[in-house]
């Protein structure tokens, strides 16, 4: 599902849940429309992606989750 995609250091990034942390992960986006992104590289099946606005944390590589 399409959410706020961040652009950091020249790359598109998403935050992926890894245990009790959200980890900034570089991704490659393919096709997109108003509802969906096609992620063609950077994720593996089963990854849980945060689709909420994470722009306040764009400079942090990891964010601890509660």
Gaussian input, Z-matrix of N, CA and C with variables (Angstrom, degrees):
# hf/3-21g

backbone

0 1
 N
 C     1     B1
 C     2     B2     1     A1
 N     3     B3     2     A2     1     D1
 C     4     B4     3     A3     2     D2
 C     5     B5     4     A4     3     D3
 N     6     B6     5     A5     4     D4
 C     7     B7     6     A6     5     D5
 C     8     B8     7     A7     6     D6
 N     9     B9     8     A8     7     D7
 C    10    B10     9     A9     8     D8
 C    11    B11    10    A10     9     D9
 N    12    B12    11    A11    10    D10
 C    13    B13    12    A12    11    D11
 C    14    B14    13    A13    12    D12
 N    15    B15    14    A14    13    D13
 C    16    B16    15    A15    14    D14
 C    17    B17    16    A16    15    D15
 N    18    B18    17    A17    16    D16
 C    19    B19    18    A18    17    D17
 C    20    B20    19    A19    18    D18
 N    21    B21    20    A20    19    D19
 C    22    B22    21    A21    20    D20
 C    23    B23    22    A22    21    D21
 N    24    B24    23    A23    22    D22
 C    25    B25    24    A24    23    D23
 C    26    B26    25    A25    24    D24
 N    27    B27    26    A26    25    D25
 C    28    B28    27    A27    26    D26
 C    29    B29    28    A28    27    D27
 N    30    B30    29    A29    28    D28
 C    31    B31    30    A30    29    D29
 C    32    B32    31    A31    30    D30
 N    33    B33    32    A32    31    D31
 C    34    B34    33    A33    32    D32
 C    35    B35    34    A34    33    D33
 N    36    B36    35    A35    34    D34
 C    37    B37    36    A36    35    D35
 C    38    B38    37    A37    36    D36
 N    39    B39    38    A38    37    D37
 C    40    B40    39    A39    38    D38
 C    41    B41    40    A40    39    D39
 N    42    B42    41    A41    40    D40
 C    43    B43    42    A42    41    D41
 C    44    B44    43    A43    42    D42
 N    45    B45    44    A44    43    D43
 C    46    B46    45    A45    44    D44
 C    47    B47    46    A46    45    D45
 N    48    B48    47    A47    46    D46
 C    49    B49    48    A48    47    D47
 C    50    B50    49    A49    48    D48
 N    51    B51    50    A50    49    D49
 C    52    B52    51    A51    50    D50
 C    53    B53    52    A52    51    D51
 N    54    B54    53    A53    52    D52
 C    55    B55    54    A54    53    D53
 C    56    B56    55    A55    54    D54
 N    57    B57    56    A56    55    D55
 C    58    B58    57    A57    56    D56
 C    59    B59    58    A58    57    D57
 N    60    B60    59    A59    58    D58
 C    61    B61    60    A60    59    D59
 C    62    B62    61    A61    60    D60
 N    63    B63    62    A62    61    D61
 C    64    B64    63    A63    62    D62
 C    65    B65    64    A64    63    D63
 N    66    B66    65    A65    64    D64
 C    67    B67    66    A66    65    D65
 C    68    B68    67    A67    66    D66
 N    69    B69    68    A68    67    D67
 C    70    B70    69    A69    68    D68
 C    71    B71    70    A70    69    D69
 N    72    B72    71    A71    70    D70
 C    73    B73    72    A72    71    D71
 C    74    B74    73    A73    72    D72
 N    75    B75    74    A74    73    D73
 C    76    B76    75    A75    74    D74
 C    77    B77    76    A76    75    D75
 N    78    B78    77    A77    76    D76
 C    79    B79    78    A78    77    D77
 C    80    B80    79    A79    78    D78
 N    81    B81    80    A80    79    D79
 C    82    B82    81    A81    80    D80
 C    83    B83    82    A82    81    D81
 N    84    B84    83    A83    82    D82
 C    85    B85    84    A84    83    D83
 C    86    B86    85    A85    84    D84
 N    87    B87    86    A86    85    D85
 C    88    B88    87    A87    86    D86
 C    89    B89    88    A88    87    D87
 N    90    B90    89    A89    88    D88
 C    91    B91    90    A90    89    D89
 C    92    B92    91    A91    90    D90
 N    93    B93    92    A92    91    D91
 C    94    B94    93    A93    92    D92
 C    95    B95    94    A94    93    D93
 N    96    B96    95    A95    94    D94
 C    97    B97    96    A96    95    D95
 C    98    B98    97    A97    96    D96
 N    99    B99    98    A98    97    D97
 C   100   B100    99    A99    98    D98
 C   101   B101   100   A100    99    D99
 N   102   B102   101   A101   100   D100
 C   103   B103   102   A102   101   D101
 C   104   B104   103   A103   102   D102
 N   105   B105   104   A104   103   D103
 C   106   B106   105   A105   104   D104
 C   107   B107   106   A106   105   D105
 N   108   B108   107   A107   106   D106
 C   109   B109   108   A108   107   D107
 C   110   B110   109   A109   108   D108
 N   111   B111   110   A110   109   D109
 C   112   B112   111   A111   110   D110
 C   113   B113   112   A112   111   D111
 N   114   B114   113   A113   112   D112
 C   115   B115   114   A114   113   D113
 C   116   B116   115   A115   114   D114
 N   117   B117   116   A116   115   D115
 C   118   B118   117   A117   116   D116
 C   119   B119   118   A118   117   D117
 N   120   B120   119   A119   118   D118
 C   121   B121   120   A120   119   D119
 C   122   B122   121   A121   120   D120
 N   123   B123   122   A122   121   D121
 C   124   B124   123   A123   122   D122
 C   125   B125   124   A124   123   D123
 N   126   B126   125   A125   124   D124
 C   127   B127   126   A126   125   D125
 C   128   B128   127   A127   126   D126
 N   129   B129   128   A128   127   D127
 C   130   B130   129   A129   128   D128
 C   131   B131   130   A130   129   D129
 N   132   B132   131   A131   130   D130
 C   133   B133   132   A132   131   D131
 C   134   B134   133   A133   132   D132
 N   135   B135   134   A134   133   D133
 C   136   B136   135   A135   134   D134
 C   137   B137   136   A136   135   D135
 N   138   B138   137   A137   136   D136
 C   139   B139   138   A138   137   D137
 C   140   B140   139   A139   138   D138
 N   141   B141   140   A140   139   D139
 C   142   B142   141   A141   140   D140
 C   143   B143   142   A142   141   D141
 N   144   B144   143   A143   142   D142
 C   145   B145   144   A144   143   D143
 C   146   B146   145   A145   144   D144
 N   147   B147   146   A146   145   D145
 C   148   B148   147   A147   146   D146
 C   149   B149   148   A148   147   D147
 N   150   B150   149   A149   148   D148
 C   151   B151   150   A150   149   D149
 C   152   B152   151   A151   150   D150
 N   153   B153   152   A152   151   D151
 C   154   B154   153   A153   152   D152
 C   155   B155   154   A154   153   D153
 N   156   B156   155   A155   154   D154
 C   157   B157   156   A156   155   D155
 C   158   B158   157   A157   156   D156
 N   159   B159   158   A158   157   D157
 C   160   B160   159   A159   158   D158
 C   161   B161   160   A160   159   D159
 N   162   B162   161   A161   160   D160
 C   163   B163   162   A162   161   D161
 C   164   B164   163   A163   162   D162
 N   165   B165   164   A164   163   D163
 C   166   B166   165   A165   164   D164
 C   167   B167   166   A166   165   D165
 N   168   B168   167   A167   166   D166
 C   169   B169   168   A168   167   D167
 C   170   B170   169   A169   168   D168
 N   171   B171   170   A170   169   D169
 C   172   B172   171   A171   170   D170
 C   173   B173   172   A172   171   D171
 N   174   B174   173   A173   172   D172
 C   175   B175   174   A174   173   D173
 C   176   B176   175   A175   174   D174
 N   177   B177   176   A176   175   D175
 C   178   B178   177   A177   176   D176
 C   179   B179   178   A178   177   D177
 N   180   B180   179   A179   178   D178
 C   181   B181   180   A180   179   D179
 C   182   B182   181   A181   180   D180
 N   183   B183   182   A182   181   D181
 C   184   B184   183   A183   182   D182
 C   185   B185   184   A184   183   D183
 N   186   B186   185   A185   184   D184
 C   187   B187   186   A186   185   D185
 C   188   B188   187   A187   186   D186
 N   189   B189   188   A188   187   D187
 C   190   B190   189   A189   188   D188
 C   191   B191   190   A190   189   D189
 N   192   B192   191   A191   190   D190
 C   193   B193   192   A192   191   D191
 C   194   B194   193   A193   192   D192
 N   195   B195   194   A194   193   D193
 C   196   B196   195   A195   194   D194
 C   197   B197   196   A196   195   D195

   B1=1.4444
   B2=1.5288
   B3=1.2925
   B4=1.4569
   B5=1.5268
   B6=1.3029
   B7=1.4482
   B8=1.5125
   B9=1.3113
   B10=1.4613
   B11=1.5280
   B12=1.2993
   B13=1.4619
   B14=1.5188
   B15=1.3178
   B16=1.4591
   B17=1.5213
   B18=1.3145
   B19=1.4592
   B20=1.5250
   B21=1.3386
   B22=1.4563
   B23=1.5234
   B24=1.3233
   B25=1.4642
   B26=1.5259
   B27=1.3170
   B28=1.4590
   B29=1.5181
   B30=1.3345
   B31=1.4689
   B32=1.5192
   B33=1.3258
   B34=1.4624
   B35=1.5210
   B36=1.3247
   B37=1.4596
   B38=1.5197
   B39=1.3173
   B40=1.4560
   B41=1.5156
   B42=1.3228
   B43=1.4687
   B44=1.5245
   B45=1.3347
   B46=1.4594
   B47=1.5281
   B48=1.3236
   B49=1.4635
   B50=1.5229
   B51=1.3166
   B52=1.4718
   B53=1.5239
   B54=1.3336
   B55=1.4633
   B56=1.5145
   B57=1.3423
   B58=1.4686
   B59=1.5269
   B60=1.3493
   B61=1.4609
   B62=1.5255
   B63=1.3179
   B64=1.4600
   B65=1.5245
   B66=1.3204
   B67=1.4582
   B68=1.5272
   B69=1.3366
   B70=1.4646
   B71=1.5183
   B72=1.3335
   B73=1.4578
   B74=1.5260
   B75=1.3529
   B76=1.4622
   B77=1.5300
   B78=1.3274
   B79=1.4673
   B80=1.5230
   B81=1.3152
   B82=1.4544
   B83=1.5122
   B84=1.3244
   B85=1.4579
   B86=1.5230
   B87=1.3306
   B88=1.4581
   B89=1.5139
   B90=1.3002
   B91=1.4550
   B92=1.5154
   B93=1.3317
   B94=1.4622
   B95=1.5186
   B96=1.3271
   B97=1.4621
   B98=1.5193
   B99=1.3138
   B100=1.4583
   B101=1.5284
   B102=1.3252
   B103=1.4595
   B104=1.5147
   B105=1.3326
   B106=1.4628
   B107=1.5248
   B108=1.3475
   B109=1.4610
   B110=1.5185
   B111=1.3028
   B112=1.4569
   B113=1.5274
   B114=1.3260
   B115=1.4599
   B116=1.5279
   B117=1.3372
   B118=1.4613
   B119=1.5235
   B120=1.3469
   B121=1.4604
   B122=1.5285
   B123=1.3289
   B124=1.4596
   B125=1.5162
   B126=1.3305
   B127=1.4619
   B128=1.5212
   B129=1.3212
   B130=1.4622
   B131=1.5244
   B132=1.3076
   B133=1.4565
   B134=1.5227
   B135=1.3143
   B136=1.4596
   B137=1.5208
   B138=1.3410
   B139=1.4663
   B140=1.5226
   B141=1.3228
   B142=1.4578
   B143=1.5251
   B144=1.3304
   B145=1.4638
   B146=1.5225
   B147=1.3193
   B148=1.4609
   B149=1.5218
   B150=1.3245
   B151=1.4578
   B152=1.5261
   B153=1.3259
   B154=1.4660
   B155=1.5262
   B156=1.3107
   B157=1.4578
   B158=1.5295
   B159=1.3319
   B160=1.4631
   B161=1.5211
   B162=1.3265
   B163=1.4636
   B164=1.5351
   B165=1.3171
   B166=1.4658
   B167=1.5292
   B168=1.3277
   B169=1.4677
   B170=1.5219
   B171=1.3297
   B172=1.4587
   B173=1.5279
   B174=1.3131
   B175=1.4695
   B176=1.5185
   B177=1.3180
   B178=1.4660
   B179=1.5298
   B180=1.3261
   B181=1.4669
   B182=1.5213
   B183=1.3275
   B184=1.4678
   B185=1.5226
   B186=1.3249
   B187=1.4555
   B188=1.5133
   B189=1.3347
   B190=1.4562
   B191=1.5258
   B192=1.3201
   B193=1.4604
   B194=1.5173
   B195=1.3111
   B196=1.4674
   B197=1.5016
   A1=109.01
   A2=116.07
   A3=121.55
   A4=110.61
   A5=116.22
   A6=123.54
   A7=108.24
   A8=117.55
   A9=119.51
   A10=110.93
   A11=116.41
   A12=122.33
   A13=107.46
   A14=117.55
   A15=121.23
   A16=109.99
   A17=115.96
   A18=122.58
   A19=106.57
   A20=117.00
   A21=122.69
   A22=108.66
   A23=116.71
   A24=122.42
   A25=112.17
   A26=116.58
   A27=120.71
   A28=115.33
   A29=117.60
   A30=121.45
   A31=110.37
   A32=116.26
   A33=121.13
   A34=107.42
   A35=117.26
   A36=121.30
   A37=110.65
   A38=114.65
   A39=124.04
   A40=107.17
   A41=116.57
   A42=120.54
   A43=108.57
   A44=114.77
   A45=122.78
   A46=108.51
   A47=116.65
   A48=121.61
   A49=109.41
   A50=114.94
   A51=122.83
   A52=106.68
   A53=116.18
   A54=120.32
   A55=110.36
   A56=116.43
   A57=120.43
   A58=112.06
   A59=116.62
   A60=121.63
   A61=110.61
   A62=114.92
   A63=121.67
   A64=105.75
   A65=116.95
   A66=122.44
   A67=109.65
   A68=116.15
   A69=121.06
   A70=108.42
   A71=116.67
   A72=122.33
   A73=110.45
   A74=117.98
   A75=120.08
   A76=109.93
   A77=116.12
   A78=121.66
   A79=109.48
   A80=114.93
   A81=122.25
   A82=107.30
   A83=115.94
   A84=121.86
   A85=109.09
   A86=115.39
   A87=121.59
   A88=109.13
   A89=116.58
   A90=121.91
   A91=110.42
   A92=115.97
   A93=120.49
   A94=109.12
   A95=114.31
   A96=120.44
   A97=107.09
   A98=118.36
   A99=120.49
   A100=113.37
   A101=118.48
   A102=121.58
   A103=114.78
   A104=118.11
   A105=121.27
   A106=112.63
   A107=115.24
   A108=123.44
   A109=107.27
   A110=116.64
   A111=121.41
   A112=106.14
   A113=116.96
   A114=120.94
   A115=106.41
   A116=116.42
   A117=120.29
   A118=112.94
   A119=117.14
   A120=119.59
   A121=108.90
   A122=116.20
   A123=121.61
   A124=114.52
   A125=117.23
   A126=121.46
   A127=109.67
   A128=115.16
   A129=120.70
   A130=107.70
   A131=115.58
   A132=120.24
   A133=110.04
   A134=116.06
   A135=121.54
   A136=113.76
   A137=118.09
   A138=119.59
   A139=109.85
   A140=116.23
   A141=122.48
   A142=107.61
   A143=115.98
   A144=122.37
   A145=109.39
   A146=116.32
   A147=120.82
   A148=107.81
   A149=116.77
   A150=120.48
   A151=112.06
   A152=117.46
   A153=121.80
   A154=108.60
   A155=116.35
   A156=121.42
   A157=110.14
   A158=116.96
   A159=122.63
   A160=111.50
   A161=117.86
   A162=120.95
   A163=112.89
   A164=118.34
   A165=120.56
   A166=111.82
   A167=117.15
   A168=122.67
   A169=112.39
   A170=118.16
   A171=122.74
   A172=113.70
   A173=118.49
   A174=121.14
   A175=113.08
   A176=117.20
   A177=120.85
   A178=109.27
   A179=116.22
   A180=120.27
   A181=111.34
   A182=116.99
   A183=122.22
   A184=109.84
   A185=115.53
   A186=122.17
   A187=107.27
   A188=117.20
   A189=120.80
   A190=109.22
   A191=116.48
   A192=122.58
   A193=110.31
   A194=115.78
   A195=120.18
   A196=109.37
   D1=143.33
   D2=-176.87
   D3=-75.20
   D4=131.42
   D5=175.42
   D6=-139.32
   D7=-174.98
   D8=179.45
   D9=-64.91
   D10=117.68
   D11=177.86
   D12=-95.90
   D13=131.43
   D14=-179.47
   D15=-96.96
   D16=149.49
   D17=175.76
   D18=-119.07
   D19=108.99
   D20=-175.21
   D21=-128.81
   D22=131.03
   D23=178.44
   D24=51.82
   D25=39.77
   D26=177.05
   D27=78.64
   D28=8.20
   D29=-178.91
   D30=-127.13
   D31=150.78
   D32=170.10
   D33=-78.83
   D34=136.37
   D35=179.96
   D36=-134.70
   D37=150.18
   D38=172.35
   D39=-127.36
   D40=159.42
   D41=173.24
   D42=-99.66
   D43=125.93
   D44=-177.48
   D45=-112.90
   D46=135.79
   D47=179.31
   D48=-75.29
   D49=124.27
   D50=176.34
   D51=-130.85
   D52=97.48
   D53=-176.77
   D54=66.89
   D55=-121.12
   D56=-179.27
   D57=-101.88
   D58=22.15
   D59=-179.61
   D60=-130.51
   D61=153.46
   D62=168.47
   D63=-104.68
   D64=121.56
   D65=-174.50
   D66=-108.85
   D67=126.79
   D68=177.27
   D69=-66.21
   D70=123.79
   D71=-173.14
   D72=-128.01
   D73=121.63
   D74=176.64
   D75=-66.87
   D76=138.37
   D77=179.26
   D78=-135.50
   D79=160.88
   D80=172.29
   D81=-113.03
   D82=125.01
   D83=-178.10
   D84=-98.58
   D85=134.08
   D86=176.04
   D87=-97.53
   D88=-119.78
   D89=179.67
   D90=-72.63
   D91=152.46
   D92=174.86
   D93=-150.80
   D94=157.67
   D95=173.00
   D96=-140.10
   D97=-162.66
   D98=-176.74
   D99=-69.94
   D100=-17.25
   D101=-175.68
   D102=-114.03
   D103=-28.04
   D104=-170.40
   D105=-135.11
   D106=151.03
   D107=166.92
   D108=-111.13
   D109=146.90
   D110=168.46
   D111=-101.57
   D112=114.18
   D113=177.11
   D114=-94.08
   D115=115.46
   D116=-175.66
   D117=-99.10
   D118=-11.49
   D119=178.12
   D120=-158.77
   D121=145.27
   D122=175.02
   D123=112.36
   D124=-18.47
   D125=178.15
   D126=-120.26
   D127=158.04
   D128=172.67
   D129=-120.25
   D130=157.41
   D131=-179.85
   D132=-54.69
   D133=132.36
   D134=179.28
   D135=97.40
   D136=-11.26
   D137=177.32
   D138=-60.69
   D139=139.22
   D140=176.62
   D141=-101.43
   D142=115.02
   D143=-175.67
   D144=-102.29
   D145=137.41
   D146=176.10
   D147=-83.60
   D148=122.70
   D149=-178.95
   D150=-104.48
   D151=4.10
   D152=173.88
   D153=-76.06
   D154=161.65
   D155=179.02
   D156=-66.47
   D157=115.00
   D158=179.85
   D159=-109.68
   D160=16.82
   D161=-174.98
   D162=-61.53
   D163=-26.84
   D164=176.94
   D165=-65.74
   D166=-19.40
   D167=-176.20
   D168=-110.53
   D169=12.84
   D170=-173.24
   D171=-55.33
   D172=-26.83
   D173=-179.15
   D174=-93.10
   D175=1.09
   D176=180.00
   D177=-102.85
   D178=132.07
   D179=179.13
   D180=-75.37
   D181=-30.28
   D182=179.22
   D183=-138.97
   D184=147.11
   D185=175.52
   D186=-130.00
   D187=127.09
   D188=178.50
   D189=-72.83
   D190=133.85
   D191=179.11
   D192=-98.34
   D193=150.55
   D194=177.04
   D195=-98.58

